[in-house]
Amino acid sequence: MGRRVAPLTLDNLQDLPRRCRSCVFWELDPVSAGAAAKAGTVEREKEAWISAVLLEWGSCGRVVYVDAVPVGFVMYAPPAYVPRAMAFSTSPVSPDAVQLITSWIEPGYQGQGLGRVLVQTVAKDLLRRGFRAIEAFGDARWRGPACLLPADHLLAVGFKTVRPHPVNPRLRLELRSTLSWKEDVELALDRLLGGARKEPALRPL
């Protein structure tokens, strides 16, 4: 089973689930999002947002593929690019952090460590770019696919609660703490990206 992680660009935006391509919950403020939905321009607004972030800030997402089939993704950006980041009682995101906006793994591929690998990939990218932390707004009452990540999932992949809340706690992952598992990240990425070492089969992540 071949696995790889690729940067999110306009060229592979269509590899995100349709409901995510047509959602601007994070990318626009509530009024603008409502206007885009009414005008039928949501997907165009999504493309414009990704294009602007790529040009002004750089890579803002990753897509994970298994045997060339897209099975999950993650998106992230500084809170200045995320209007909805100010809409929570646990706002704002800390000034030294990048916001983990959202992430998703298709149900048939969950439980294989792909979610953790995506977070590790983001951490590696942000460490290289000089950032100190990742923060995210969790959903403590998560019941199904939504724009917010389950708080339990964030805790499971290394985040810590920095602003408790019964519904939407804000959680943080200190990137310097990831240095202790940097070798594990490198090994996981080497396997995912088809590194120089050839193995007869990929072990579960």
QUIDA-V310805 format. One record per backbone hydrogen bond with DSSP energy under -1.0 kcal/mol. CO is the residue of the C=O (numbers start at 1). NH is the residue of the N-H. Records with the same first field share a line. If there is no record, write none. Layout:
CO = NH + NH
//
This chain:
2 = 67
4 = 65
6 = 63
12 = 15
13 = 16
17 = 20 + 21
18 = 22
20 = 23
24 = 28
26 = 84
29 = 33
30 = 34
31 = 35
32 = 36
33 = 37
34 = 38
35 = 39
36 = 41
41 = 45
42 = 46
43 = 47
44 = 48
45 = 49
46 = 50
47 = 51
48 = 52
49 = 53
50 = 54
51 = 55
52 = 56
53 = 57 + 58
60 = 76
61 = 8
62 = 74
63 = 6
64 = 71 + 72
65 = 4
66 = 69
69 = 66
71 = 106
72 = 64
73 = 104
74 = 62
75 = 101 + 102
77 = 99
78 = 81
79 = 82
82 = 85
83 = 86
84 = 87
88 = 91
94 = 97
96 = 132
98 = 135
99 = 77
102 = 75
104 = 73
106 = 109
107 = 110
113 = 117
114 = 118
115 = 119
116 = 120
117 = 121
118 = 122
119 = 123
120 = 124
121 = 125
122 = 126
123 = 127
124 = 128
125 = 129
126 = 131
127 = 130
132 = 175
133 = 98
134 = 173
135 = 100
136 = 171
139 = 142 + 151
149 = 139
150 = 154
151 = 155
152 = 156
153 = 157
154 = 159
155 = 158
160 = 172
163 = 170
167 = 140
169 = 138
170 = 162 + 163
171 = 136
172 = 160
173 = 134
175 = 178
176 = 179
178 = 181
179 = 182
181 = 185
182 = 186
183 = 187
184 = 188
185 = 189
186 = 190
187 = 191
188 = 192
189 = 193
190 = 195
//
